[in-house]
Amino acid sequence: MDRQLKFSIMRRVWAIFLLRRATSMAALRVYLFAFLLWQITLRVSFGHVWANMPRGYVGEVASFFENAFLSTETAVQALVLATGTIALWATVKMVRSIARGIVRQTLVEA
């Protein structure tokens, strides 16, 4: 009976642990980012974009993407901007986290 009780308690502990991880802010950002990317793939034909993209000079490619972005539907523009914002936000948080770790390590070593 004691083994059964321990198993039941540990199963609940793991369930709570996984639920907290799945609903953390970082996880929610990943879910939102994946959802937005999925929505973009439903509305944009990346094969056609790739086929129409100029080869060569970087300025031509940048101009192509600028024109492609400006000539898309408003929904696609909003999805791309939201996806970019989340990616930028995650990058800033990651860089700050790494910088804090480096500062802590430097302070400990000093």
C-alpha positions as CSV (number, residue, x, y, z in Angstrom):
1,M,0.0,0.0,0.0
2,D,2.8,2.4,0.8
3,R,4.4,1.9,-2.6
4,Q,1.0,2.5,-4.3
5,L,0.5,5.7,-2.3
6,K,4.0,6.9,-3.2
7,F,3.4,6.2,-6.9
8,S,0.1,8.1,-6.8
9,I,1.6,11.1,-5.1
10,M,4.6,11.2,-7.5
11,R,2.3,11.0,-10.5
12,R,0.4,14.1,-9.2
13,V,3.7,15.9,-8.5
14,W,4.8,15.3,-12.0
15,A,1.5,16.3,-13.5
16,I,1.6,19.6,-11.6
17,F,5.3,20.1,-12.6
18,L,4.5,19.5,-16.3
19,L,1.4,21.7,-16.2
20,R,3.4,24.6,-14.7
21,R,6.0,24.2,-17.4
22,A,3.5,24.0,-20.2
23,T,1.7,27.2,-19.0
24,S,4.8,29.3,-18.3
25,M,5.3,32.6,-20.1
26,A,8.2,31.2,-22.1
27,A,6.1,28.2,-23.2
28,L,3.1,30.4,-24.1
29,R,5.4,32.6,-26.2
30,V,6.7,29.5,-28.1
31,Y,3.1,28.3,-28.6
32,L,2.1,31.8,-30.0
33,F,5.2,32.0,-32.2
34,A,4.4,28.5,-33.7
35,F,0.8,29.4,-34.2
36,L,1.7,32.6,-36.0
37,L,4.2,30.8,-38.2
38,W,1.6,28.2,-39.0
39,Q,-0.9,30.9,-40.0
40,I,1.7,32.5,-42.2
41,T,2.3,29.2,-44.0
42,L,-1.4,28.9,-44.7
43,R,-1.5,32.3,-46.4
44,V,1.9,32.6,-48.1
45,S,3.2,30.3,-50.8
46,F,6.9,30.1,-50.0
47,G,7.6,28.1,-53.1
48,H,6.4,30.9,-55.3
49,V,8.2,33.5,-53.2
50,W,11.4,31.5,-53.6
51,A,10.9,31.1,-57.4
52,N,10.3,34.8,-57.9
53,M,13.1,36.0,-55.7
54,P,16.0,37.6,-57.6
55,R,19.4,35.9,-57.4
56,G,22.5,37.9,-56.8
57,Y,22.9,41.4,-55.3
58,V,21.7,41.8,-51.7
59,G,20.0,45.1,-52.4
60,E,17.8,43.5,-55.1
61,V,16.8,40.8,-52.6
62,A,16.0,43.3,-49.9
63,S,14.0,45.4,-52.3
64,F,12.1,42.3,-53.4
65,F,11.2,41.4,-49.9
66,E,10.2,44.9,-49.1
67,N,7.9,45.0,-52.2
68,A,6.5,41.6,-51.4
69,F,5.7,42.6,-47.9
70,L,4.0,45.8,-48.9
71,S,1.9,44.1,-51.6
72,T,0.6,41.4,-49.3
73,E,-2.7,41.3,-47.5
74,T,-3.1,43.2,-44.2
75,A,-3.6,40.0,-42.3
76,V,-0.2,38.6,-43.6
77,Q,1.5,41.8,-42.7
78,A,0.1,41.7,-39.2
79,L,1.1,38.1,-38.8
80,V,4.7,38.8,-40.0
81,L,5.0,41.8,-37.7
82,A,3.6,39.9,-34.7
83,T,6.0,37.0,-35.4
84,G,8.9,39.3,-35.7
85,T,8.0,41.1,-32.5
86,I,7.9,37.8,-30.6
87,A,11.2,36.7,-32.1
88,L,12.8,40.0,-31.1
89,W,11.3,39.9,-27.6
90,A,12.7,36.3,-27.1
91,T,16.1,37.3,-28.4
92,V,16.3,40.3,-26.1
93,K,15.3,38.2,-23.1
94,M,17.9,35.5,-24.1
95,V,20.7,38.1,-24.5
96,R,19.8,39.7,-21.1
97,S,19.8,36.3,-19.5
98,I,23.2,35.4,-20.9
99,A,24.6,38.8,-19.9
100,R,23.3,38.4,-16.4
101,G,25.0,35.0,-16.2
102,I,28.3,36.4,-17.4
103,V,28.1,39.3,-14.9
104,R,27.3,36.9,-12.1
105,Q,30.2,34.6,-13.1
106,T,32.6,37.6,-13.3
107,L,31.5,38.8,-9.8
108,V,32.0,35.3,-8.3
109,E,35.4,35.0,-9.8
110,A,36.6,38.4,-8.7
